Amino acid sequence: MPSNQTTMWMPENAGLAEAESVLAELAAVFFLNSPPSAKSSPEPEAGPGVEARYRVLLDQIPAVVFMAYLDQGIGEAYVSPHIEKTLGFTQKEWLEDPVRWYQQIHRDDKDRWSTEAADTFLSGKPLRSAYRVIARDGSVVWFHCEARLVRREDGRPWFIHGVGFDITELKQVEQALQEERNMVSAILETVGALVVVLDSRGSIVRFNRACEQTTGYAFDEVSGKPVWDLFLAPEEREYSQIVFERLCHGEPPGDYESYWSTRTGGRRLISWSNTVLTGTAGEVVHVVATGVDITERKRLEKAVLEISAREQRRIGQDLHDGLGQHLTGVAFMARVLQNKLSDG
């Protein structure tokens, strides 16, 4: 976009009413300073004019404010001094090159920005967008912008004006949070344990891949539903709800076991460990349940106990049938020898 076509930016957290108010004030400058009619009286000489006072205000705003007529020369454009602090270009440098703005837009954002700007010119809708601009030193600066196109009474475009705020730090924080979120998600999806995150009502808000593989249900199928209505047997629901309520009331979390029903009708024994996530006021916001499927381990333990009991019975039978008979025979032989010795 040529630099004599102004763009308006507002912070991402600014409300629509605030943006509209700033735009209206900026537009008023042009209406107040439109060419005077023959009958209009000159402005009093005492004190600076409206435009001069308003430009002083714009120059002090810690944002890039600029505006330009669309049917006049580049000399009618304006950009606030904050452009130099933000991008390293002086007001003069910025305004002297009519294509500098478009040249400095990040290559990955040019197509999107061009589409949004074209839509603004064709439809007259405000332009609201966030995109990257390359500064003089090569660094990347994020801007959030809002622009408004003003038309003449006959519908022809007249001028465009806007305000831009540097949101680079905000974007960096968002990127860091997103990277951390991605790392946590990767851990949750690759860990072998079942991880279920519940809200304060016991509804599922997170359900990792291990849970999907164990139960046969996808996260989309269980999201927002109470966990005890989906997987717990009727005889275990009441106890699980009691455990959940205790956690929400601040009691120390403990370990317990429960059976989960699968889509195919099977039952898996899960050993659970719980923890809670609290809000700023100390209230419980989420309960994180981490489970290990111990169905196979319990089956193996039972098999080992059965084998042990069977071996004990076999050894006892062997002792009774084998060694017991040998000992009885030895006892008879000893008695015979005793009788012979007595006769001698």
Buried (B, 14 or more C-beta within 10 A) or exposed (E): BBBBBBBBBBBBEBEEEEBBEBBEEBBEBBEEBEEEEEEEEEBEEEEEEEBEEBBEEBEEBEBBBBBBBBEEEBEBBBBBBBBBEBBBBBBEBBBEBBEBBBEBBBEEBBEEBEEBBEEBBEEEEBBBBBBBBBBEEEEEBBBBBBBBBBEEEEEEBBBBBBBBBBBBEBBEEEEEEEEEEEEEEEEBEEEEBBBBBBBBEBBBEBBBBBBBEBBBBEBEBBEEEBBBEBBBEEEBBEEBBEBBEBBBEEEEBEEBEBBBBEEEEEEBBBBBBBEBEEEEEEEBEBBBBBBBBBBEEEEEEEEEEEEEEEEEEEEEEEEEEEEEEEEEEEEEEEEEEEEEEEEE
